[in-house]
Amino acid sequence: MAQPENKPLVNVAKGIKSDTYPIWFLRQAGRYLPEYREIRAQMSFLELCRDPKKAAEVTIQPLKRFDLDAAIIFSDILIPPAHMGQTLTFGKGHGPLLTPHIRSSNDLAHLKHPDVEKEMGYVGDAITETKAQLGPNQTMIGFAGAPFTVASYMIEGSGSKTYSEVKKLMYQEPETFSSLLDMLAEVTSEYLSMQVKAGAEVLMLFDSWAGNLSSSDYSKYVLPSLIKLVEASSKNGVPLIYYSGQGSTNLSKLADLPVQVLAIDWRVSLSEAASLVGSHKTVNAFQGNLDPIILSWGDEALVREKVREVLDEAKKAQIKGHIFNVGHGVLPTTSPDAIKWAIDEIRNYKA
């Protein structure tokens, strides 16, 4: 019988016990690191995403500083729509912008299904470049945005507080809305497969904005395309992490979603999440769920205290497996020292 790989994150995601507590951080590569800021001063965000060697360099930066179990490729969830017929820009003082907006069946008809290998292959090249620099126990993570969240950007054109245009299309033109999500599911499936071929050992799907829907709308409008994507991605043979948005709204709806890890934020405890998910058929672990603001403004004592709270909660919840992470991305105001304190507390934690 083949022995499991000595990769804590992969093993826990597969339901295999690990002697090492798997640790990584969402947005662990980024603006809080001075070495990242040096590179960004020389090139735009999109130029960095599209340069495999530079993207690999910033992906590996946090692993050179910290004792982490995984690298997640430096990229953006809006790379696919940028190759489907929309223009993606990032400006000073605001987040990503996508134009033209997709707000009708006519707009949808102007989108194309890209040649993923040819047009987005730079992401795969960055994964291959990064993986060659990882230690034998470290995991390469690939990722994409889930259909609903990516569609939200495509429809709104940017982030939103109300998602009024998304809901307008969803309610007034449900067939157009469904067709957009199905198209994204197909493109994203190919995109994730390309990442696995390039060396990704775990995949993550970000559905960051799904928490803005009611539970019934999530079931009706989001789950059908999401299930298609996840079922297709399961053929890649690597564990899949799914983040279902803020809070606990959608967790009880995921019983038939064949993912191995559920990522949660700090608005729901690990015990509550486990209770809501119940006897899920495939989930082997939960990921999360430290509030990232703690790493920005907490002193050493507070950081260590809050990390222990998450670890104690994981033990109390009696979940099968736990991957330590923040409940959302590391903030630009984070001190690298805070990351070190958190990791040290986890490494010395007695379960």
TIPA-861126 format. One line per 10 residues: number of its first residue (from 1); for each residue x, z, y of C-alpha. Coordinates in steps of 0.02 Angstrom, whole numbers, padded with zeros to 5 digits. Layout:
! TIPA-861126
NUM	X Z Y ~ ...
END
This chain:
! TIPA-861126
1	00000 00000 00000 ~ 00071 -00051 00169 ~ 00118 00091 00284 ~ 00036 00095 00457 ~ 00141 00041 00605 ~ 00222 00181 00702 ~ 00123 00136 00858 ~ 00017 00284 00914 ~ -00108 00186 01017 ~ -00137 00051 00886
11	-00154 00180 00749 ~ -00279 00291 00841 ~ -00380 00137 00891 ~ -00387 00090 00707 ~ -00441 00264 00654 ~ -00270 00313 00585 ~ -00206 00486 00631 ~ -00051 00488 00741 ~ 00075 00628 00763 ~ 00099 00569 00943
21	-00042 00582 01069 ~ -00062 00404 01139 ~ -00044 00395 01328 ~ -00060 00255 01455 ~ -00137 00237 01627 ~ -00255 00107 01699 ~ -00163 00016 01840 ~ -00002 00102 01788 ~ 00092 -00046 01862 ~ 00056 -00063 02046
31	00063 -00006 02225 ~ 00112 00176 02197 ~ 00283 00120 02130 ~ 00416 00073 02260 ~ 00494 -00054 02141 ~ 00327 -00143 02131 ~ 00309 -00145 02320 ~ 00481 -00225 02334 ~ 00424 -00372 02228 ~ 00257 -00387 02316
41	00346 -00399 02483 ~ 00418 -00564 02421 ~ 00261 -00646 02351 ~ 00071 -00640 02355 ~ -00033 -00553 02223 ~ -00089 -00717 02144 ~ 00087 -00787 02147 ~ 00142 -00632 02052 ~ 00002 -00650 01924 ~ 00049 -00832 01895
51	00237 -00802 01876 ~ 00264 -00747 01694 ~ 00437 -00672 01722 ~ 00386 -00574 01877 ~ 00221 -00520 01799 ~ 00317 -00457 01647 ~ 00440 -00368 01761 ~ 00305 -00268 01851 ~ 00212 -00237 01687 ~ 00368 -00154 01615
61	00413 -00054 01771 ~ 00309 00102 01729 ~ 00377 00105 01552 ~ 00553 00114 01620 ~ 00503 00267 01723 ~ 00383 00356 01606 ~ 00361 00400 01422 ~ 00210 00287 01394 ~ 00142 00216 01232 ~ 00078 00051 01299
71	00099 -00087 01427 ~ -00052 -00178 01495 ~ -00015 -00351 01561 ~ -00012 -00367 01750 ~ -00154 -00486 01793 ~ -00331 -00485 01863 ~ -00504 -00497 01788 ~ -00545 -00643 01905 ~ -00415 -00762 01835 ~ -00546 -00854 01728
81	-00667 -00899 01870 ~ -00517 -00959 01971 ~ -00501 -01094 01837 ~ -00687 -01127 01818 ~ -00717 -01206 01989 ~ -00708 -01060 02111 ~ -00569 -01022 02234 ~ -00495 -00847 02221 ~ -00411 -00768 02372 ~ -00346 -00596 02415
91	-00331 -00548 02598 ~ -00261 -00400 02693 ~ -00390 -00263 02713 ~ -00511 -00327 02583 ~ -00523 -00356 02397 ~ -00539 -00520 02303 ~ -00650 -00659 02370 ~ -00726 -00798 02264 ~ -00799 -00957 02338 ~ -00915 -01049 02326
101	-01042 -00921 02267 ~ -01142 -00950 02108 ~ -01322 -00915 02158 ~ -01426 -01055 02080 ~ -01435 -01172 01931 ~ -01358 -01307 02042 ~ -01208 -01195 02079 ~ -01190 -01158 01894 ~ -01187 -01344 01853 ~ -01030 -01364 01959
111	-00930 -01242 01851 ~ -00816 -01308 01715 ~ -00755 -01241 01549 ~ -00566 -01235 01573 ~ -00431 -01277 01448 ~ -00378 -01096 01426 ~ -00212 -01128 01340 ~ -00159 -01256 01470 ~ -00230 -01181 01629 ~ -00212 -00994 01596
121	-00064 -00998 01479 ~ 00044 -00910 01608 ~ -00044 -00748 01560 ~ 00005 -00775 01379 ~ 00183 -00816 01431 ~ 00190 -00651 01529 ~ 00128 -00557 01375 ~ 00262 -00635 01265 ~ 00394 -00597 01396 ~ 00337 -00416 01411
131	00320 -00383 01226 ~ 00501 -00434 01198 ~ 00552 -00288 01310 ~ 00444 -00153 01229 ~ 00509 -00017 01116 ~ 00460 -00020 00931 ~ 00326 00114 00956 ~ 00249 00040 01112 ~ 00091 -00067 01114 ~ 00055 -00227 01210
141	-00120 -00228 01285 ~ -00210 -00385 01344 ~ -00371 -00380 01443 ~ -00513 -00471 01526 ~ -00667 -00433 01628 ~ -00831 -00424 01533 ~ -00957 -00562 01572 ~ -01073 -00459 01682 ~ -00937 -00388 01792 ~ -00850 -00556 01816
151	-01018 -00639 01849 ~ -01055 -00507 01980 ~ -00901 -00560 02079 ~ -00943 -00744 02054 ~ -01119 -00718 02122 ~ -01084 -00594 02262 ~ -00919 -00674 02309 ~ -00837 -00503 02322 ~ -00867 -00322 02278 ~ -01036 -00251 02329
161	-01124 -00086 02356 ~ -01299 -00149 02315 ~ -01271 -00301 02202 ~ -01425 -00375 02282 ~ -01376 -00557 02251 ~ -01334 -00518 02069 ~ -01503 -00435 02041 ~ -01593 -00571 02137 ~ -01524 -00706 02021 ~ -01549 -00595 01869
171	-01733 -00566 01907 ~ -01781 -00732 01989 ~ -01679 -00852 01882 ~ -01648 -00760 01719 ~ -01605 -00920 01624 ~ -01472 -00965 01752 ~ -01404 -00788 01746 ~ -01401 -00787 01556 ~ -01316 -00958 01551 ~ -01180 -00898 01669
181	-01145 -00744 01561 ~ -01145 -00848 01402 ~ -01022 -00970 01480 ~ -00910 -00826 01531 ~ -00922 -00753 01355 ~ -00858 -00916 01281 ~ -00716 -00936 01406 ~ -00667 -00753 01392 ~ -00666 -00762 01202 ~ -00541 -00905 01209
191	-00441 -00814 01343 ~ -00426 -00657 01237 ~ -00380 -00757 01082 ~ -00240 -00839 01180 ~ -00176 -00667 01230 ~ -00173 -00609 01049 ~ -00077 -00765 00997 ~ 00047 -00723 01135 ~ 00074 -00548 01067 ~ -00066 -00432 01125
201	-00096 -00296 00995 ~ -00247 -00214 01079 ~ -00375 -00291 01197 ~ -00477 -00210 01333 ~ -00639 -00269 01413 ~ -00681 -00203 01586 ~ -00866 -00194 01628 ~ -00834 -00093 01785 ~ -00997 -00139 01875 ~ -01117 -00123 01728
211	-01154 00055 01779 ~ -01248 -00013 01929 ~ -01389 -00073 01816 ~ -01528 00029 01739 ~ -01511 00061 01553 ~ -01655 -00058 01514 ~ -01582 -00200 01620 ~ -01412 -00173 01539 ~ -01493 -00194 01368 ~ -01594 -00347 01419
221	-01472 -00444 01528 ~ -01296 -00386 01484 ~ -01288 -00341 01300 ~ -01334 -00512 01225 ~ -01184 -00605 01298 ~ -01072 -00453 01278 ~ -01112 -00442 01092 ~ -01071 -00628 01072 ~ -00903 -00600 01155 ~ -00858 -00443 01058
231	-00909 -00520 00891 ~ -00802 -00673 00929 ~ -00656 -00563 00985 ~ -00665 -00458 00828 ~ -00601 -00610 00733 ~ -00434 -00587 00821 ~ -00401 -00438 00708 ~ -00344 -00318 00844 ~ -00434 -00163 00911 ~ -00546 -00184 01062
241	-00571 -00056 01202 ~ -00731 -00069 01304 ~ -00764 00014 01471 ~ -00951 00014 01505 ~ -00950 00061 01689 ~ -00969 00221 01787 ~ -01055 00370 01710 ~ -01150 00378 01547 ~ -01295 00260 01582 ~ -01254 00131 01449
251	-01165 00230 01313 ~ -01321 00259 01209 ~ -01351 00070 01203 ~ -01186 00029 01115 ~ -01227 00073 00935 ~ -01218 -00108 00879 ~ -01069 -00160 00985 ~ -00922 -00180 00864 ~ -00783 -00104 00970 ~ -00654 00021 00910
261	-00626 00119 01070 ~ -00744 00168 01211 ~ -00665 00206 01380 ~ -00758 00328 01492 ~ -00733 00392 01668 ~ -00734 00571 01732 ~ -00921 00572 01770 ~ -00960 00605 01587 ~ -00871 00727 01472 ~ -00798 00674 01306
271	-00924 00788 01218 ~ -01069 00707 01310 ~ -01002 00534 01274 ~ -00984 00572 01089 ~ -01161 00640 01084 ~ -01233 00487 01172 ~ -01142 00365 01059 ~ -01188 00463 00904 ~ -01137 00397 00733 ~ -01071 00232 00800
281	-01026 00109 00664 ~ -00854 00057 00725 ~ -00790 00174 00862 ~ -00631 00263 00808 ~ -00582 00340 00974 ~ -00627 00376 01154 ~ -00512 00337 01299 ~ -00503 00435 01462 ~ -00547 00525 01567 ~ -00445 00612 01702
291	-00507 00586 01880 ~ -00366 00482 01958 ~ -00384 00572 02125 ~ -00302 00723 02040 ~ -00141 00623 02024 ~ -00150 00577 02208 ~ -00180 00744 02291 ~ -00153 00877 02158 ~ 00003 00986 02156 ~ 00095 01011 01991
301	-00009 01161 01939 ~ -00174 01070 01969 ~ -00118 00911 01882 ~ -00065 01008 01728 ~ -00226 01111 01730 ~ -00338 00959 01740 ~ -00241 00866 01605 ~ -00261 01017 01490 ~ -00448 01018 01527 ~ -00463 00839 01463
311	-00360 00879 01308 ~ -00459 01038 01273 ~ -00621 00942 01294 ~ -00562 00810 01170 ~ -00527 00948 01044 ~ -00694 01032 01078 ~ -00787 00867 01058 ~ -00713 00845 00883 ~ -00699 00659 00910 ~ -00607 00557 00781
321	-00473 00500 00901 ~ -00425 00513 01084 ~ -00316 00404 01196 ~ -00267 00493 01356 ~ -00296 00394 01515 ~ -00371 00406 01687 ~ -00557 00369 01701 ~ -00518 00226 01822 ~ -00362 00148 01895 ~ -00213 00245 01963
331	-00230 00249 02152 ~ -00098 00182 02273 ~ -00077 00357 02345 ~ -00021 00427 02178 ~ 00148 00512 02169 ~ 00257 00455 02023 ~ 00297 00640 01998 ~ 00114 00672 01957 ~ 00121 00543 01817 ~ 00275 00633 01748
341	00188 00802 01756 ~ 00036 00733 01665 ~ 00140 00653 01527 ~ 00245 00809 01505 ~ 00088 00916 01487 ~ 00018 00798 01354 ~ 00180 00788 01257 ~ 00191 00978 01250 ~ 00007 01008 01214 ~ -00029 01104 01055
351	-00189 01036 00980
END
